Amino acid sequence: MNFCPQCATPLTWVETGGRHRAACPQQRCGYVHWDNPVPVVGGIVEWENQIVLVRNVGWPENWYGLVTGFLEAGEMPEEAVVREVREEIGVDASIESYIGMYEFHRKNQLLIIYHLRAHSGDVVVPADEIAGYKWVPIEKVQPWTAGTGRALRDWLRTRGIEREMLDFSEVNN
């Protein structure tokens, strides 16, 4: 953003709140672009000792990740992750545990990740959002360095499984 959304004045960089931020130089306006992260929920969806990985539309063919989605207004993260799993892979699931929160700087997101148990393995994906999916045996799944991969690593550790994280560019090759 180059211009103030309130008064259209070109933004400048100022130090406020301990960081450099884009702000309107007009004192009567006072707009500051705080650039707060967007909350996103994600799920490690397990069924019969496998987890599902999905490939979003627009991703390269070798990129797969966890089911994720945006938190909606008035929705708690626990509700959102169950809804997103149902919407993105057509599976009903129940939350088993909270995994943690992870920053995803590249997309300016705060990832809130849960472990869910699917009630079945019958996946149905909306073609406009999900380009593909695969069930991966837990003993073969490999965490990655970007985004939700760190949550997957932490979840595997709770099961006594230590795995080296793959560089994101090498994921699912």
N, C-alpha and C positions, 0 to 999 in steps of 0.2 A: 504494500500500500504506500503510495507516494503522497497522497493528499488527505487532509483531515476529512473524515466522513461527516463531520458536523458543520464545518464552515468552508471547506474546500481550499484552505491555506496549505501550501506545501509543508510537509512534515519535516522536522529536524530531529537530530539525535540528542537526547539529554540523559543525564544520569539521574535516575529516580528509583527509589526502592532498592538501591544497591546494584543496579544494572543499567546499561545503556538501552534506552527504549525510544521508539519513534513517538514524537509528541508534537502537538500543535504549538507554535511559538506565540500565538495570540493569547494574552493573559485573560481576556474576557471569555475565551473558549475553554482552555484547560484540558483538552482531550489528550489522553495518554493511551497508546496501544500497548496493553499489558501482555498480550500474546499468551494468555493462559492456555494450558494444554486441554485438549478435548478428552473427556472420559470415554474409554472404549472397554467393553467386556470381551472376554475370551474364554473358551472352554477346551480343556483336554477331555475329549469325549471317549470314554472307554466302553468296550463291549467285547466279551469273551477274550480277554487278555490281548486286545488290540486297541489302537486308538485311530480315530479317523483324522486324516489330513485333507485339506481342501485346496484347490487352486482357483483363485478368483479370476474372473474374466479380465483380460488385459495383462495378466502375469505371464512371464515366460513359461513354456511347457514344463520345465524342470523345477519350478517353484511351487512348493506346497507349504501350508501353514495350518495353524489352529483355526477353528471357527471363531470369528470375531464379529463385533458389530457395535454400533453406537448406542449409548445410553439415551433413552428418550425422556422428555420432560415428565416429572412426576413418577419416574420409575426407579426402583432400587436396583443396584447391580445384580443381585440374586435373581430378580424377576427378569431382567434384561438378558442375562446369559441363557436362561432356559428358553426364552422367546427366540433369541437369535439362533440357537441350535435347532429349534423347531422350524424356523423360517428358512435357514440356509441349507439344512440337510434333511428336513422332514422327519426328524426323529424326536420322540418324546424322551426326556432325560431328567434325572434327579441329581441335585448337587450332592456330592460326596464330601467335598472339602474346599476351603479357600486356599489358593496357592500363594498369592501375593500380588503386589503392585509393581509395575515395571515402567520405566520411562521409555518412550520411543521418540527420541529427538527429531528424527528425520521427518516424521509426520506430525510433530508437536502433539503427541497423545500420551495419556496416562492409561496404561493397560491394567485392567483389573481381572485377574485370571482365576478360574475355578476348575476343579476336577469334577466331571459329571459322569454318571453311569447311564448309558443308553438302555432303553427298555427293549430295543431290538436293533438289529444291524441293517434293517431295510432302509437304505438311504435314497431319498428323492431330492434332487437339487433343482433350484430354479435356474434355468439356462441363462437368464439375463444377469445373474450374479456369480454363479459358480460354474467354472469351465470343466471341473473334474474333481474327483475325490479318490482316496484309496484308504483301505484299512491296513494298518501296519502293525505287525506283532510288537508288543512292548519290548521284547528282547532284541529287536532289530532297529527300533526307532532311534534316530540320532538327532540331538538338539543342535541348534544353529545359533550363531552369534547375534542375529538381529531380532528385534521385536519380541515375539512370543517364544522364541527359542530358549531364552534364559528361564522362562517359567517352566518349560518342558524339562530342562536340566534339573531345576529344583524339585519338580515332581518326581522325576526318576530317582533322585537322591532319597526321597522319602521311602522308596521301595528298595533301598540299598543298592541302587544301580548308579555307578559313576561312569560317565561318558565324556569324552573330549568333545568340545563344541566345534562344529564345522563352520568355516568361514561362510557367510551367507551366500556368497557367489558360487559356492560349491554345493549348496543344498540340493539334495535329490538328483544329483547327476548320475 
